[in-house]
Amino acid sequence: MLDKILSLPLEQKIGQLFFIGLAGTQVDDSARRLLEEISPGGICLFARNIREAAPTRRLLDDVRTLLPVEPFLSLDQEGGLVDRLRRVAEPMPAAGSLRTPAQAEELARLTAEIVRIFGFNMNFAPVVDVIDENRSRFVNGLYSRTFGKNREEVFEMAAVYLATLQRHGCLGTIKHFPGLGAAELDSHAELPAVNLKFEEFNELDLYPYRRFFETNEVRSVMIAHAAFPALDLQERDKNGKLLPSSLSFNFTTKLLREDLGFEGLALTDDLEMGAILKNYGIGEACKMAVLAGQDQLLICNDANAVREGFAAVRAAVESGEIGEQRIDESLRRIAVVKNLLLSPLSFDTKRLEDLSGSVANLKAQLI
């Protein structure tokens, strides 16, 4: 896989750094042109793409055949509020509703098989933000999305979930590094300032990551759009504004890689979120993210934004602003993880019905 990726033309190498969304439920002419232009390393589907079962599998099969390298095919299938498959399978329970590691294991087992039947090979889950009783008052949209009510429960249940998901052939992604549990805003709209002193940040928010990295289970981490003004790690951009963690060398490279020793994939959260677009153009944000040490850049909605971001990174590489060595570092990490990808399971509507019944049984246990 590494030789194949490193032998790609420069444009297709750069394409491997992009994890993009598509507009519709099929690979129409517009989607085909976008895929051929960008050759993205990953595709993320949303509820807008997933309306019927068989067409969803056909969409992913078509994407796979069009791209020069096997893509990551992902979704946010957390359950509860974030359930992209709710139209085509029994809606799944939220992580916050589960009470035992055994229930987390069952949810992960069901999720892995269901998403692989649809053709996915990755899931942007579990959420490992720590939300204790004190933090539960914040309106950041995360309350039901994370496991447990303290740092130990978050790690224990999320670790079971991730290990089970991956044991059943679907890669997971822990998020949102370095921790959004104390965010008082939702980063979909604004850049949240997480006003923590180092002691609380280190003891609560980094705890799941330290424990996870000891397990050697984590293949990818999604980095949040947030500012941490009380931490020495916090940087400011050229205009003096607080720099989001997703665009920060200090958080992505110094903290995640050097201090915590993580060697897998670092992915941005969606760069079209308000926290980014209100302060940076998409092209500038993509360049900043690559220079910070991100391996893959999520642009999930606008095809023009994908093209603009791709063009900005390509121009920066061609001019030397971003060195090819920096690109190759990410390509090596991408290749390592892509070597773990398994083929999709056979599409089987009867099996999907049975699995939906099992999801309903799990939910019944939680009442």
N, C-alpha and C positions, 0 to 999 in steps of 0.2 A: 504493500500500500504506500509506504513512504517513497519508494522509487517512482511509483506511478504519479504521485502528487508532485514530487520535485521535478519530474520531467515535463510537467504541463507548461504550456506557454505562459508568459508572465500574467496576461489578463486572466487566465483561468486559475492561476495560483491565487491571485487577489480575490477572485470569486469565491474561493474556499473560505475566506474570512467572513463572508456574508451569509446570514441566516435570515431568510426573508419570508414574508407572507404573500399569499395570492388572493386575487379578488373574488373568485367565484368557485363553483362546484365542479368545474372541469378545466382541462387544459385547452382553452380556446386559442385563437390566433394571438390574442394579446398576451396571454400567459406564456405561450410558446416562445414568442419573441423575447420576453423578459428572461426566461430561463436560458435561451441561447445566447443572449447578450452577456449575462452575468455569470452563468455557470455556478450558482451558489453552492456553498458547502452544506447548507441546511435549509429546510423548509418547515415552517410552523403553520399549522392549520388552526382555524378558529371556528366558532359556531356558524359563522356565515358560510364556511366551506362544507359543513357537515350537516346535510339535511336529510339524506337517505343513505342507507347502509351500502348497497352495492356501488353507487356512484362515488362514494368516498374512497372505497378500495380502488376503483378504477382510476380516480384522480391520482392517488399515490403511485400506483403502478405506472401510469403514464409519465409522471415526474421522474421516476427512477430510470425509465428507459431513455429519457432525453438528456440526462446529465452524464458527463464524462467520468465522474467518480461517484461511487455509491454515496448518496446524501444522508445526513441526519434527517429523519422525518419525525417531527415532534409536535406536541400539543401541550396545553396546560390542563391536564386531567387530574385535578386535585380532589374533586368531589365538592359537594355543597355549592357555594356561590360560584365556584370556578369549575364548571363541568361542560367541556366542549362537546361531549357525546350525548348530551341529554335528549336530543331528538331521535337518536338511533339506538339507544340502549337505556336500560333502567337507570335513572339518575342516582348518582353515588352519594353516600353520606360524606359530610365534611369531616376533615381531620379532627376538628375541635369537638366533634360529637362522640369520638371513639374513647373508650374508657380503659382498654387493656392493650398490651402489646399483641396479644393474639388477634384482636380485632384489626389492628393495624396490619398485621401479617395477612389476614384474609382479604382486606381491601387491596393490598398490593398484589396479591396473587391473582385476584379477579381482574384488576386493572391491567396487569401485564398481558394476560391472555386476550382480553378484549381488544386492547389497542393493537396487538400484533395481528389479530384477525383482520383488523381494518388496514393494516399495512404499515403502521408506525413502528419505529425502532427506538424511540426516546420519549421520555415524559419530563416536562419541566416541573418536577415535584421530587421530594417533599419540601414544603415550607418549614424552615427551622428557626424563624424569628421567635424570640422569647417574649411572651406576653403574660406577665404575672398579674395578680389582682390589681396592683397599683397602675399598671399600664393598660388595663382593659378599658379604661375610660376614654382613651384616645380614639379619635375618629380617623383611622388610617386604613380601614377596609381589611384588616388582617385578623381580626379577633377569632373568627371561626376557622381560619385557614391553616392554623398551626396546631401542632399536637401539644397536649398537656397544659399545665398551669404553672410550671416552673422549669428551670433549665434542665434538671435531671429528667423530668418526664418528656420534655421536648426531644432530648437526645435519644432516650431509651426507645421511644415509640417510632421516631423518625428513622433510627438506625435499623430497626426491624423492617420497617416499610421499604427502605432503600435496598437492603440486602435481599429481601424477597422479590422486589420488582426486578432486580438485576439477575437473580438466580433463575427467574422465569423468562429471561431473554429480552428485557426492555431496560435500556439505560435510564438512570435517573439523574436529576440535577438538583442539588441543594441550593436554596435561595432564602433570603436576599442578602448576600454578604455586603458589609460586615454586620448587618443586623438592623431591621426596621421596627423592632418591637416597641421602641420608645418614640417612634415618629409620631408627631401630632397632626400630620397632614398626609394625604394620599399622593404619592409621587406621580400618579397619572395626571394630576392637575398642576401641582406646584412642586418646587424643590423643597422637601421637608428638611428642617434643621433639627437634628437629633441632639438635644442639649444634655449630653451626658458627660460627667467627669470620667477620667480614665478608669478609675477603680470599678465603677458600675459597668461600664462598657466591657472591660476585660473579664470581670467575674460572671456577667450574665450573657452578653451578646456574643462574645467570642467563645464561650464555653462549648456550645455544640460543635463549632468548627474544629477546635482543638481535639475534641473527643473523636469526631468523625475522621480526621486525618490520621489518627492513630490506627484506625480500622483498615486502612488501605482499600476501602470500598468506593470512595468518591472518584468519579471520572470527570465530572464537570460541576462548576459553581457559577451561579448567576449573580452578577454584581449589581447592587441597587443604585438608584439615583438618589443620593442623600448627602447632606452636609453635616459635619460633626464639629461645630465651631469651637468646642472646649478641648478638643484633642490636638496634640502637637502634630499629628499626621495631617491635619487639615491644610490644604493648599488653597491659594487664590489664583484666579485666572488673570490674564493680562490686563483686564479692566478692574481688577480688585475685588471681583465677586467671589463668593465661596464656590469652590470647584466641586461638582458632584463626584462622589466616590467612584462612579463608573468611568469617569474621565481622568482619574487621579493616579499618577504613578505611585504615590505613597501608599494608597490603599491596595491597588492592584498588584504592584510588583514588590514593594518593600514589605507590606504587612502580609498579604496572601502568600506570596511566593517565598520571600526571604525569611520572614519571621516565623510563619506557620508551616513553611516547607511544602506547600501544595505544588504538585507537578502536573496536574491534569489541565483540563480546558477551563479558561475563564471566559464567560460570555457576558455581554452587557444585557441589562434589561432593555426593553423596547426603546430605541432611541427616538421614537416619535412621541414619547410621553411629554406632557407639558413641562415637566421639570427640566427637560433638555431643550425642546424647541423654543421655549420662551426666552432662552438665554443664548442659544447657539444655532446657527444654521446646521442642517443635517450633514453637509459636507465637512464642515469644521469639526463637528462632534465626532464623525467617523475617524478623522485623522488623529484627533486628540485621544480617542479610545485606543487606537493601535499603538500610538506612542506611549500610552500609559501601560501597555502590556496585555491588552485584551486580545484574545485569540479569535473570537467571532462576534460580529456586530449584528444585533437584531434590529431589523426594520420591517415592521409587520403589516403595514397598511397600504401606503401609497407607492405605486410603482415608480413614479417620478422621483420620490425620495430615495428609493433604492438606486436608481440610475445616478442621481446626484451624488450620493455617498460613494458609490463605486468609482465614479469619475474623479472625485476628489482624492481618494486613496491612490488610484492609479497614477494621477498626475504627481502626487507627492512622492511616490516610489520612483517615477521616471526622472523627477528633478533631484532626487537624492535627499529630500526632506525626511522621508522614511526610507531607511536602508533596506535592501533586499534581505540582509541578515535578520532583521527584525521580522520580516514576513516569514522567512524560513523557520524561525523559532516556533512560530504559531503553526506552520504547516506540519512540523514534526509532531507537535502535541495532537493536532487534528488526526494525523495518520495513526498514531498510537491508539486513539479511541475508536477510530473507524475500523480498525482491525478487530474490534470486539463486536461489531454489528452482526446480527443474525438475520437470516432471511425471514420474511413474514410467514405467518401461519396460513394454511389454506383458508379461503373465505368460506364460511360455513354458517348459514343463517340459523340452522337448528341449534348449533353450539352457542351462538350469540343469545338465542332465546333462553337456553339453559343457564348461561352465565348471568343474564339479567335476573332470572329467578333467584340465583344465589345472592346477587346484590340486594334484592328485596328481602331475602331472609336475614342478611346482615343488618339491614336497617331496622327490621322488626326487633332485633335484639337490643336496639338502642332506645326503644320507646320506654 
